[in-house]
Protein backbone atom coordinates (compact mmCIF):
# COMPACT_ATOMS: atom_id res chain seq x y z
CA UNK A 1 0.00 0.00 0.00
CA UNK A 2 2.78 2.45 0.91
CA UNK A 3 4.57 1.64 -2.35
CA UNK A 4 1.37 2.37 -4.26
CA UNK A 5 1.01 5.76 -2.55
CA UNK A 6 4.68 6.56 -3.21
CA UNK A 7 4.31 5.71 -6.90
CA UNK A 8 1.09 7.73 -7.08
CA UNK A 9 2.85 10.83 -5.74
CA UNK A 10 5.42 10.52 -8.54
CA UNK A 11 2.69 10.59 -11.22
CA UNK A 12 1.60 14.21 -11.96
CA UNK A 13 -2.06 13.47 -12.82
CA UNK A 14 -2.61 11.18 -9.86
CA UNK A 15 -0.77 13.59 -7.55
CA UNK A 16 -3.16 16.39 -8.57
CA UNK A 17 -6.15 14.16 -7.81
CA UNK A 18 -4.72 13.32 -4.39
CA UNK A 19 -4.06 16.98 -3.55
CA UNK A 20 -7.56 17.96 -4.71
CA UNK A 21 -9.05 15.24 -2.51
CA UNK A 22 -6.93 16.43 0.43
CA UNK A 23 -8.13 20.04 0.01
CA UNK A 24 -11.80 18.97 0.06
CA UNK A 25 -11.14 16.80 3.13
CA UNK A 26 -9.68 19.87 4.89
CA UNK A 27 -12.82 21.84 3.96
CA UNK A 28 -14.93 19.07 5.49
CA UNK A 29 -12.93 19.03 8.73
CA UNK A 30 -13.05 22.85 9.00
CA UNK A 31 -16.83 22.75 8.60
CA UNK A 32 -17.06 20.32 11.51
CA UNK A 33 -15.95 23.17 13.83
CA UNK A 34 -18.43 25.82 12.58
CA UNK A 35 -21.38 25.89 15.01
CA UNK A 36 -24.86 26.62 13.63
CA UNK A 37 -26.27 30.08 14.52
CA UNK A 38 -28.33 30.49 17.67
CA UNK A 39 -26.46 27.94 19.81
CA UNK A 40 -25.08 28.65 23.29
CA UNK A 41 -21.69 26.90 23.21
CA UNK A 42 -21.37 26.77 27.02
CA UNK A 43 -24.74 25.05 27.44
CA UNK A 44 -23.89 22.86 24.45
CA UNK A 45 -20.91 21.30 26.25
CA UNK A 46 -23.04 20.26 29.22
CA UNK A 47 -25.80 18.85 27.02
CA UNK A 48 -23.47 16.87 24.77
CA UNK A 49 -21.42 15.46 27.65
CA UNK A 50 -24.55 13.68 28.83
CA UNK A 51 -25.69 12.66 25.35
CA UNK A 52 -25.62 9.00 24.43
CA UNK A 53 -27.49 6.53 22.28
CA UNK A 54 -28.37 7.78 18.82
CA UNK A 55 -26.52 11.06 19.39
CA UNK A 56 -23.32 9.16 20.13
CA UNK A 57 -23.71 7.02 17.01
CA UNK A 58 -24.25 10.06 14.77
CA UNK A 59 -21.33 11.84 16.43
CA UNK A 60 -18.92 9.02 15.51
CA UNK A 61 -19.91 9.09 11.82
CA UNK A 62 -19.81 12.90 11.66
CA UNK A 63 -16.31 13.07 13.13
CA UNK A 64 -17.40 14.88 16.29
CA UNK A 65 -19.45 17.47 14.36
CA UNK A 66 -22.66 16.51 16.16
CA UNK A 67 -21.19 17.15 19.62
CA UNK A 68 -20.22 20.64 18.43
CA UNK A 69 -23.63 21.13 16.75
CA UNK A 70 -21.80 22.25 13.60
CA UNK A 71 -23.28 22.75 10.14
CA UNK A 72 -22.11 19.19 9.34
CA UNK A 73 -23.77 17.72 12.45
CA UNK A 74 -25.94 15.32 10.41
CA UNK A 75 -22.95 14.37 8.27
CA UNK A 76 -23.89 12.41 5.18
CA UNK A 77 -26.33 10.07 6.97
CA UNK A 78 -29.47 11.41 5.15
CA UNK A 79 -27.77 10.62 1.83
CA UNK A 80 -26.93 7.09 2.99
CA UNK A 81 -30.52 6.52 4.08
CA UNK A 82 -31.83 7.94 0.79
CA UNK A 83 -29.51 5.66 -1.21
CA UNK A 84 -30.70 2.62 0.74
CA UNK A 85 -34.35 3.56 0.20
CA UNK A 86 -33.83 4.10 -3.55
CA UNK A 87 -32.05 0.71 -3.83
CA UNK A 88 -34.91 -1.02 -2.04
CA UNK A 89 -37.53 0.77 -4.16
CA UNK A 90 -35.65 -0.23 -7.32
CA UNK A 91 -36.27 -3.87 -6.37
CA UNK A 92 -40.04 -3.45 -6.18
CA UNK A 93 -40.82 -0.63 -8.64
CA UNK A 94 -40.34 -1.76 -12.28
CA UNK A 95 -39.67 1.76 -13.61
CA UNK A 96 -36.82 2.32 -11.16
CA UNK A 97 -35.46 -1.17 -11.85
CA UNK A 98 -35.36 -0.42 -15.58
CA UNK A 99 -33.54 2.86 -14.92
CA UNK A 100 -30.99 1.06 -12.75
CA UNK A 101 -30.29 -1.87 -15.09
CA UNK A 102 -31.06 -0.57 -18.59
CA UNK A 103 -30.97 3.23 -18.34
CA UNK A 104 -27.24 3.55 -18.90
CA UNK A 105 -25.62 6.89 -18.11
CA UNK A 106 -28.92 8.78 -18.39
CA UNK A 107 -30.59 6.33 -16.04
CA UNK A 108 -27.81 6.72 -13.47
CA UNK A 109 -28.21 10.51 -13.62
CA UNK A 110 -31.94 10.23 -12.93
CA UNK A 111 -31.38 7.79 -10.05
CA UNK A 112 -28.79 10.18 -8.64
CA UNK A 113 -31.26 13.06 -8.98
CA UNK A 114 -33.98 11.11 -7.15
CA UNK A 115 -31.49 10.23 -4.41
CA UNK A 116 -30.55 13.90 -3.94
CA UNK A 117 -34.20 14.98 -3.75
CA UNK A 118 -34.96 12.31 -1.16
CA UNK A 119 -31.80 13.30 0.75
CA UNK A 120 -33.05 16.89 1.13
CA UNK A 121 -36.44 15.66 2.35
CA UNK A 122 -34.85 13.32 4.89
CA UNK A 123 -32.40 16.03 5.96
CA UNK A 124 -35.32 18.38 6.63
CA UNK A 125 -37.06 15.73 8.74
CA UNK A 126 -33.90 14.80 10.62
CA UNK A 127 -32.88 18.43 11.16
CA UNK A 128 -36.32 19.26 12.53
CA UNK A 129 -36.16 16.21 14.77
CA UNK A 130 -32.75 17.25 16.14
CA UNK A 131 -33.97 20.78 16.87
CA UNK A 132 -37.12 19.57 18.64
CA UNK A 133 -35.11 17.01 20.63
CA UNK A 134 -32.71 19.62 22.00
CA UNK A 135 -35.11 22.58 22.17
CA UNK A 136 -35.74 22.06 25.88
CA UNK A 137 -32.09 21.33 26.72
CA UNK A 138 -31.17 25.04 26.90
CA UNK A 139 -28.53 24.98 24.14
CA UNK A 140 -30.38 27.56 22.02
CA UNK A 141 -30.11 31.25 22.95
CA UNK A 142 -33.63 32.27 21.88
CA UNK A 143 -35.60 29.11 21.10
CA UNK A 144 -38.45 29.85 18.75
CA UNK A 145 -39.56 29.74 15.13
CA UNK A 146 -36.75 31.91 13.74
CA UNK A 147 -34.04 30.04 15.65
CA UNK A 148 -35.52 26.71 14.60
CA UNK A 149 -35.65 27.86 10.97
CA UNK A 150 -31.97 28.93 11.03
CA UNK A 151 -30.85 25.72 12.75
CA UNK A 152 -32.73 23.40 10.38
CA UNK A 153 -31.66 25.43 7.32
CA UNK A 154 -28.01 25.31 8.44
CA UNK A 155 -28.13 21.55 9.01
CA UNK A 156 -29.78 20.88 5.63
CA UNK A 157 -27.32 23.21 3.87
CA UNK A 158 -24.43 21.38 5.55
CA UNK A 159 -25.67 18.01 4.31
CA UNK A 160 -26.18 19.42 0.80
CA UNK A 161 -22.62 20.82 0.83
CA UNK A 162 -21.26 17.43 1.90
CA UNK A 163 -23.13 15.82 -1.00
CA UNK A 164 -21.45 18.28 -3.36
CA UNK A 165 -18.03 17.66 -1.81
CA UNK A 166 -18.56 13.92 -2.21
CA UNK A 167 -19.44 14.31 -5.88
CA UNK A 168 -16.38 16.46 -6.51
CA UNK A 169 -14.09 13.90 -4.86
CA UNK A 170 -15.64 11.11 -6.92
CA UNK A 171 -15.38 12.95 -10.26
CA UNK A 172 -12.12 14.88 -9.83
CA UNK A 173 -10.35 13.18 -6.93
CA UNK A 174 -9.50 9.66 -5.78
CA UNK A 175 -12.03 7.20 -4.38
CA UNK A 176 -15.75 7.33 -3.72
CA UNK A 177 -16.46 10.77 -2.28
CA UNK A 178 -19.25 9.78 0.10
CA UNK A 179 -17.22 6.86 1.43
CA UNK A 180 -14.16 9.10 1.88
CA UNK A 181 -16.19 11.62 3.93
CA UNK A 182 -17.50 8.85 6.21
CA UNK A 183 -13.98 7.38 6.44
CA UNK A 184 -12.44 10.72 7.49
CA UNK A 185 -15.23 11.32 9.99
CA UNK A 186 -14.58 7.98 11.68
CA UNK A 187 -10.78 8.07 11.78
CA UNK A 188 -10.89 11.60 13.22
CA UNK A 189 -11.71 9.81 16.48
CA UNK A 190 -8.26 8.19 16.54
CA UNK A 191 -6.70 10.89 18.78
CA UNK A 192 -9.46 10.22 21.31
CA UNK A 193 -8.62 6.51 21.27
CA UNK A 194 -4.91 7.27 21.79
CA UNK A 195 -5.82 9.57 24.70
CA UNK A 196 -7.96 6.84 26.26
CA UNK A 197 -5.14 4.29 26.04
CA UNK A 198 -2.66 6.83 27.47
CA UNK A 199 -4.97 7.55 30.40
CA UNK A 200 -5.26 3.83 31.07
CA UNK A 201 -1.51 3.61 31.53
CA UNK A 202 -0.60 7.03 32.99
CA UNK A 203 -3.98 8.56 33.84
CA UNK A 204 -3.43 8.61 37.59
CA UNK A 205 -0.06 10.32 37.29
CA UNK A 206 1.79 7.05 37.93
CA UNK A 207 2.57 4.08 35.72
CA UNK A 208 -0.10 1.37 35.81
CA UNK A 209 0.96 -2.17 34.84
CA UNK A 210 -2.63 -3.39 34.59
CA UNK A 211 -3.50 -0.38 32.43
CA UNK A 212 -0.54 -1.10 30.14
CA UNK A 213 -1.58 -4.74 29.74
CA UNK A 214 -5.16 -3.69 29.00
CA UNK A 215 -3.95 -1.13 26.43
CA UNK A 216 -1.74 -3.75 24.74
CA UNK A 217 -4.68 -6.16 24.72
CA UNK A 218 -6.89 -3.55 23.02
CA UNK A 219 -4.20 -2.75 20.42
CA UNK A 220 -3.54 -6.44 19.64
CA UNK A 221 -7.28 -7.13 19.49
CA UNK A 222 -7.79 -4.22 17.08
CA UNK A 223 -4.96 -5.46 14.83
CA UNK A 224 -6.42 -8.99 14.77
CA UNK A 225 -9.88 -7.57 14.08
CA UNK A 226 -8.66 -5.42 11.18
CA UNK A 227 -6.62 -8.32 9.76
CA UNK A 228 -9.70 -10.55 9.90
CA UNK A 229 -11.82 -7.93 8.13
CA UNK A 230 -9.19 -7.46 5.41
CA UNK A 231 -8.91 -11.23 4.90
CA UNK A 232 -12.67 -11.75 4.58
CA UNK A 233 -13.20 -8.62 2.45
CA UNK A 234 -10.61 -9.78 -0.09
CA UNK A 235 -11.29 -13.55 0.07
CA UNK A 236 -13.33 -15.14 -2.70
CA UNK A 237 -14.63 -18.52 -3.81
CA UNK A 238 -13.68 -19.10 -7.44
CA UNK A 239 -16.12 -21.23 -9.41
CA UNK A 240 -14.39 -22.61 -12.55
CA UNK A 241 -16.16 -22.10 -15.90
CA UNK A 242 -15.10 -23.69 -19.18
CA UNK A 243 -16.26 -22.47 -22.59
CA UNK A 244 -16.52 -24.88 -25.51
CA UNK A 245 -14.82 -24.14 -28.82
CA UNK A 246 -16.98 -22.90 -31.69
CA UNK A 247 -16.36 -21.72 -35.25
CA UNK A 248 -17.35 -18.12 -36.03
CA UNK A 249 -16.72 -17.39 -39.70
CA UNK A 250 -13.22 -18.65 -40.34
CA UNK A 251 -12.06 -18.28 -36.76
CA UNK A 252 -12.12 -20.70 -33.85
CA UNK A 253 -13.59 -18.95 -30.81
CA UNK A 254 -13.91 -20.03 -27.18
CA UNK A 255 -12.18 -22.96 -25.62
CA UNK A 256 -10.98 -20.89 -22.64
CA UNK A 257 -11.09 -21.55 -18.92
CA UNK A 258 -12.12 -18.84 -16.52
CA UNK A 259 -13.86 -18.53 -13.17
CA UNK A 260 -16.66 -16.69 -11.36
CA UNK A 261 -15.26 -14.84 -8.29
CA UNK A 262 -17.76 -15.05 -5.41
CA UNK A 263 -16.66 -12.92 -2.47
CA UNK A 264 -17.20 -14.23 1.06
CA UNK A 265 -18.54 -10.83 2.12
CA UNK A 266 -20.44 -10.09 -1.08
CA UNK A 267 -22.84 -7.70 0.68
CA UNK A 268 -19.97 -5.71 2.21
CA UNK A 269 -20.91 -3.43 5.10
CA UNK A 270 -24.45 -2.74 3.87
CA UNK A 271 -26.18 -5.36 6.13
CA UNK A 272 -24.61 -3.76 9.21
CA UNK A 273 -25.71 -0.28 8.09
CA UNK A 274 -29.24 -1.59 7.37
CA UNK A 275 -29.43 -3.31 10.76
CA UNK A 276 -28.06 -0.26 12.63
CA UNK A 277 -30.57 2.04 10.94
CA UNK A 278 -33.41 -0.39 11.67
CA UNK A 279 -32.45 -0.71 15.34
CA UNK A 280 -31.97 3.01 16.04
CA UNK A 281 -34.97 4.27 14.05
CA UNK A 282 -37.50 3.80 16.92
CA UNK A 283 -35.25 5.81 19.28
CA UNK A 284 -34.96 8.69 16.80
CA UNK A 285 -38.76 8.86 16.43
CA UNK A 286 -39.45 8.54 20.16
CA UNK A 287 -36.93 11.30 20.99
CA UNK A 288 -38.88 13.70 18.78
CA UNK A 289 -42.34 13.07 20.26
CA UNK A 290 -41.58 12.22 23.92
CA UNK A 291 -39.44 14.60 25.97
CA UNK A 292 -36.94 13.18 28.49
CA UNK A 293 -37.88 9.64 27.48
CA UNK A 294 -34.55 8.30 28.75
CA UNK A 295 -35.59 9.12 32.33
CA UNK A 296 -39.11 7.69 32.08
CA UNK A 297 -40.61 4.21 32.58
CA UNK A 298 -43.19 2.22 30.65
CA UNK A 299 -43.49 0.52 27.28
CA UNK A 300 -42.20 3.40 25.13
CA UNK A 301 -39.27 4.02 27.47
CA UNK A 302 -38.43 0.31 27.34
CA UNK A 303 -38.57 0.35 23.53
CA UNK A 304 -36.27 3.38 23.55
CA UNK A 305 -33.73 1.69 25.83
CA UNK A 306 -33.86 -1.46 23.72
CA UNK A 307 -33.29 0.59 20.56
CA UNK A 308 -30.24 2.50 21.85
CA UNK A 309 -28.58 -0.54 23.47
CA UNK A 310 -26.53 -0.95 20.26
CA UNK A 311 -24.77 2.37 20.82
CA UNK A 312 -24.61 2.82 24.62
CA UNK A 313 -24.02 0.84 27.80
CA UNK A 314 -26.24 3.05 29.99
CA UNK A 315 -29.14 0.58 29.85
CA UNK A 316 -29.97 -2.55 31.89
CA UNK A 317 -28.10 -5.69 30.86
CA UNK A 318 -31.31 -7.40 29.76
CA UNK A 319 -31.95 -4.79 27.08
CA UNK A 320 -28.38 -5.15 25.82
CA UNK A 321 -28.62 -8.95 25.53
CA UNK A 322 -31.98 -8.78 23.73
CA UNK A 323 -30.67 -6.04 21.45
CA UNK A 324 -27.53 -8.03 20.60
CA UNK A 325 -29.59 -11.11 19.66
CA UNK A 326 -31.99 -9.12 17.45
CA UNK A 327 -29.07 -7.16 15.97
CA UNK A 328 -27.29 -10.42 15.05
CA UNK A 329 -30.42 -11.87 13.42
CA UNK A 330 -31.03 -8.67 11.47
CA UNK A 331 -27.45 -8.58 10.15
CA UNK A 332 -27.66 -12.19 8.97
CA UNK A 333 -31.10 -11.59 7.44
CA UNK A 334 -30.02 -8.42 5.63
CA UNK A 335 -26.88 -10.22 4.40
CA UNK A 336 -29.04 -12.81 2.65
CA UNK A 337 -31.40 -10.11 1.37
CA UNK A 338 -28.67 -7.89 -0.08
CA UNK A 339 -26.63 -10.80 -1.51
CA UNK A 340 -29.55 -12.32 -3.41
CA UNK A 341 -30.64 -8.84 -4.51
CA UNK A 342 -27.27 -8.23 -6.17
CA UNK A 343 -26.45 -11.77 -7.37
CA UNK A 344 -29.01 -13.87 -9.24
CA UNK A 345 -27.83 -17.50 -9.69
CA UNK A 346 -30.47 -18.18 -12.38
CA UNK A 347 -29.38 -15.16 -14.43
CA UNK A 348 -25.69 -16.10 -14.14
CA UNK A 349 -26.51 -19.69 -15.13
CA UNK A 350 -28.42 -18.52 -18.22
CA UNK A 351 -25.56 -16.23 -19.25
CA UNK A 352 -23.07 -19.10 -18.97
CA UNK A 353 -25.32 -21.39 -21.01
CA UNK A 354 -26.00 -18.69 -23.64
CA UNK A 355 -22.26 -18.22 -24.21
CA UNK A 356 -21.61 -21.93 -24.56
CA UNK A 357 -20.00 -22.37 -21.15
CA UNK A 358 -20.42 -24.86 -18.34
CA UNK A 359 -19.09 -25.60 -14.87
CA UNK A 360 -16.99 -28.80 -14.98
CA UNK A 361 -18.99 -31.72 -13.59
CA UNK A 362 -22.26 -29.73 -13.54
CA UNK A 363 -24.88 -29.84 -16.29
CA UNK A 364 -26.01 -26.57 -17.83
CA UNK A 365 -29.38 -25.08 -16.89
CA UNK A 366 -31.13 -25.79 -13.60
CA UNK A 367 -28.31 -27.99 -12.12
CA UNK A 368 -25.93 -25.03 -12.57
CA UNK A 369 -28.44 -22.70 -10.91
CA UNK A 370 -28.82 -25.09 -7.96
CA UNK A 371 -25.04 -25.48 -7.68
CA UNK A 372 -24.46 -21.71 -7.61
CA UNK A 373 -27.34 -21.24 -5.14
CA UNK A 374 -25.79 -23.84 -2.83
CA UNK A 375 -22.41 -22.07 -2.89
CA UNK A 376 -24.00 -18.64 -2.37
CA UNK A 377 -26.02 -19.95 0.57
CA UNK A 378 -22.93 -21.35 2.32
CA UNK A 379 -20.71 -18.30 1.88
CA UNK A 380 -23.58 -15.98 2.81
CA UNK A 381 -24.10 -17.81 6.12
CA UNK A 382 -20.39 -17.38 6.82
CA UNK A 383 -20.35 -13.74 5.73
CA UNK A 384 -23.48 -12.90 7.74
CA UNK A 385 -22.17 -14.41 10.98
CA UNK A 386 -18.77 -12.82 10.42
CA UNK A 387 -20.34 -9.37 10.05
CA UNK A 388 -22.51 -9.99 13.11
CA UNK A 389 -19.53 -11.02 15.26
CA UNK A 390 -17.46 -8.03 14.10
CA UNK A 391 -20.37 -5.70 14.88
CA UNK A 392 -21.21 -7.18 18.32
CA UNK A 393 -17.78 -7.92 19.86
CA UNK A 394 -16.69 -4.24 20.08
CA UNK A 395 -20.02 -3.49 21.80
CA UNK A 396 -18.79 -5.57 24.74
CA UNK A 397 -15.94 -3.09 25.35
CA UNK A 398 -18.48 -0.55 26.55
CA UNK A 399 -19.25 -2.71 29.58
CA UNK A 400 -15.60 -2.41 30.67
CA UNK A 401 -16.00 1.36 31.07
CA UNK A 402 -13.70 2.14 28.13
CA UNK A 403 -14.70 5.05 25.88
CA UNK A 404 -13.43 3.58 22.60
CA UNK A 405 -14.76 5.48 19.59
CA UNK A 406 -14.57 2.57 17.15
CA UNK A 407 -17.30 -0.02 16.84
CA UNK A 408 -17.75 -2.93 14.47
CA UNK A 409 -19.50 -0.85 11.82
CA UNK A 410 -16.73 1.76 11.97
CA UNK A 411 -14.00 -0.86 11.48
CA UNK A 412 -15.83 -2.44 8.54
CA UNK A 413 -16.33 0.94 6.86
CA UNK A 414 -12.75 2.11 7.45
CA UNK A 415 -11.20 -1.11 6.13
CA UNK A 416 -13.59 -1.32 3.16
CA UNK A 417 -13.00 2.28 2.08
CA UNK A 418 -9.22 1.97 2.52
CA UNK A 419 -9.08 -1.16 0.35
CA UNK A 420 -11.33 0.41 -2.29
CA UNK A 421 -9.26 3.61 -2.44
CA UNK A 422 -5.96 1.72 -2.74
CA UNK A 423 -7.42 -0.43 -5.53
CA UNK A 424 -8.53 2.72 -7.37
CA UNK A 425 -5.06 4.20 -6.97
CA UNK A 426 -3.57 1.04 -8.46
CA UNK A 427 -5.99 1.15 -11.40
CA UNK A 428 -5.09 4.82 -12.02
CA UNK A 429 -1.41 3.86 -12.16
CA UNK A 430 -2.07 0.91 -14.46
CA UNK A 431 -4.02 3.12 -16.88
CA UNK A 432 -1.06 5.46 -17.09
CA UNK A 433 1.34 2.54 -17.66
CA UNK A 434 3.51 3.53 -14.75
CA UNK A 435 6.64 1.43 -15.21
CA UNK A 436 7.69 1.40 -11.56
CA UNK A 437 4.32 0.01 -10.49
CA UNK A 438 4.16 -2.65 -13.19
CA UNK A 439 7.53 -3.98 -12.13
FENTASUL-V679343 format. One record per residue. N is the residue number from 0. RES is the residue in one small letter. PHI is phi as a letter, one per 20 degrees, with the letter a starting at -180 (* if undefined). Layout:
BEGIN
N;RES;PHI  N;RES;PHI
END
This chain:
BEGIN
0;x;*  1;x;f  2;x;f  3;x;f  4;x;f  5;x;f  6;x;f  7;x;f  8;x;f  9;x;e  10;x;e  11;x;g  12;x;f  13;x;f  14;x;f  15;x;f  16;x;f  17;x;f  18;x;f  19;x;f  20;x;f  21;x;f  22;x;f  23;x;f  24;x;f  25;x;f  26;x;g  27;x;f  28;x;f  29;x;f  30;x;f  31;x;f  32;x;d  33;x;e  34;x;f  35;x;f  36;x;f  37;x;n  38;x;d  39;x;e  40;x;f  41;x;f  42;x;f  43;x;f  44;x;f  45;x;f  46;x;f  47;x;f  48;x;f  49;x;e  50;x;f  51;x;b  52;x;m  53;x;f  54;x;g  55;x;f  56;x;f  57;x;f  58;x;f  59;x;f  60;x;f  61;x;e  62;x;m  63;x;n  64;x;f  65;x;f  66;x;f  67;x;e  68;x;l  69;x;e  70;x;f  71;x;d  72;x;g  73;x;e  74;x;l  75;x;d  76;x;g  77;x;f  78;x;f  79;x;f  80;x;f  81;x;f  82;x;f  83;x;f  84;x;f  85;x;f  86;x;f  87;x;f  88;x;f  89;x;f  90;x;e  91;x;d  92;x;d  93;x;g  94;x;f  95;x;f  96;x;f  97;x;f  98;x;f  99;x;f  100;x;e  101;x;d  102;x;f  103;x;m  104;x;f  105;x;f  106;x;f  107;x;f  108;x;f  109;x;f  110;x;f  111;x;f  112;x;f  113;x;f  114;x;f  115;x;f  116;x;f  117;x;f  118;x;f  119;x;f  120;x;f  121;x;f  122;x;f  123;x;f  124;x;f  125;x;f  126;x;f  127;x;f  128;x;f  129;x;f  130;x;f  131;x;f  132;x;f  133;x;d  134;x;f  135;x;e  136;x;e  137;x;n  138;x;e  139;x;e  140;x;f  141;x;c  142;x;f  143;x;r  144;x;f  145;x;f  146;x;f  147;x;f  148;x;f  149;x;f  150;x;f  151;x;f  152;x;f  153;x;f  154;x;f  155;x;f  156;x;f  157;x;f  158;x;f  159;x;f  160;x;f  161;x;f  162;x;f  163;x;f  164;x;g  165;x;f  166;x;f  167;x;f  168;x;f  169;x;f  170;x;e  171;x;c  172;x;d  173;x;d  174;x;n  175;x;e  176;x;g  177;x;f  178;x;f  179;x;f  180;x;f  181;x;f  182;x;g  183;x;f  184;x;f  185;x;f  186;x;f  187;x;f  188;x;e  189;x;g  190;x;g  191;x;f  192;x;f  193;x;f  194;x;f  195;x;f  196;x;f  197;x;f  198;x;f  199;x;f  200;x;e  201;x;c  202;x;f  203;x;e  204;x;n  205;x;c  206;x;f  207;x;d  208;x;f  209;x;f  210;x;f  211;x;f  212;x;f  213;x;f  214;x;f  215;x;f  216;x;f  217;x;f  218;x;f  219;x;f  220;x;f  221;x;f  222;x;f  223;x;f  224;x;f  225;x;f  226;x;f  227;x;f  228;x;f  229;x;f  230;x;f  231;x;f  232;x;f  233;x;e  234;x;f  235;x;b  236;x;d  237;x;e  238;x;e  239;x;f  240;x;c  241;x;d  242;x;d  243;x;f  244;x;f  245;x;b  246;x;e  247;x;c  248;x;m  249;x;d  250;x;d  251;x;e  252;x;d  253;x;n  254;x;m  255;x;d  256;x;d  257;x;b  258;x;b  259;x;d  260;x;e  261;x;d  262;x;f  263;x;f  264;x;d  265;x;f  266;x;e  267;x;m  268;x;e  269;x;g  270;x;g  271;x;f  272;x;f  273;x;g  274;x;f  275;x;f  276;x;f  277;x;f  278;x;f  279;x;e  280;x;g  281;x;g  282;x;f  283;x;f  284;x;f  285;x;f  286;x;f  287;x;f  288;x;e  289;x;c  290;x;f  291;x;l  292;x;f  293;x;f  294;x;d  295;x;e  296;x;c  297;x;o  298;x;f  299;x;f  300;x;f  301;x;f  302;x;f  303;x;f  304;x;f  305;x;f  306;x;f  307;x;e  308;x;f  309;x;f  310;x;d  311;x;b  312;x;d  313;x;e  314;x;c  315;x;g  316;x;f  317;x;f  318;x;f  319;x;f  320;x;f  321;x;f  322;x;f  323;x;f  324;x;f  325;x;f  326;x;f  327;x;f  328;x;f  329;x;f  330;x;f  331;x;f  332;x;f  333;x;f  334;x;f  335;x;f  336;x;f  337;x;f  338;x;f  339;x;f  340;x;f  341;x;d  342;x;c  343;x;d  344;x;g  345;x;f  346;x;f  347;x;f  348;x;f  349;x;f  350;x;f  351;x;f  352;x;f  353;x;f  354;x;e  355;x;m  356;x;d  357;x;b  358;x;e  359;x;g  360;x;n  361;x;c  362;x;f  363;x;f  364;x;n  365;x;f  366;x;g  367;x;f  368;x;f  369;x;f  370;x;f  371;x;f  372;x;f  373;x;f  374;x;f  375;x;g  376;x;f  377;x;f  378;x;f  379;x;f  380;x;g  381;x;f  382;x;f  383;x;f  384;x;f  385;x;f  386;x;f  387;x;f  388;x;f  389;x;f  390;x;f  391;x;e  392;x;g  393;x;f  394;x;f  395;x;f  396;x;f  397;x;f  398;x;e  399;x;e  400;x;n  401;x;e  402;x;e  403;x;e  404;x;f  405;x;e  406;x;d  407;x;f  408;x;f  409;x;f  410;x;f  411;x;f  412;x;f  413;x;f  414;x;f  415;x;f  416;x;f  417;x;f  418;x;f  419;x;f  420;x;f  421;x;f  422;x;f  423;x;f  424;x;f  425;x;f  426;x;f  427;x;f  428;x;f  429;x;f  430;x;f  431;x;e  432;x;l  433;x;f  434;x;f  435;x;f  436;x;f  437;x;f  438;x;f
END
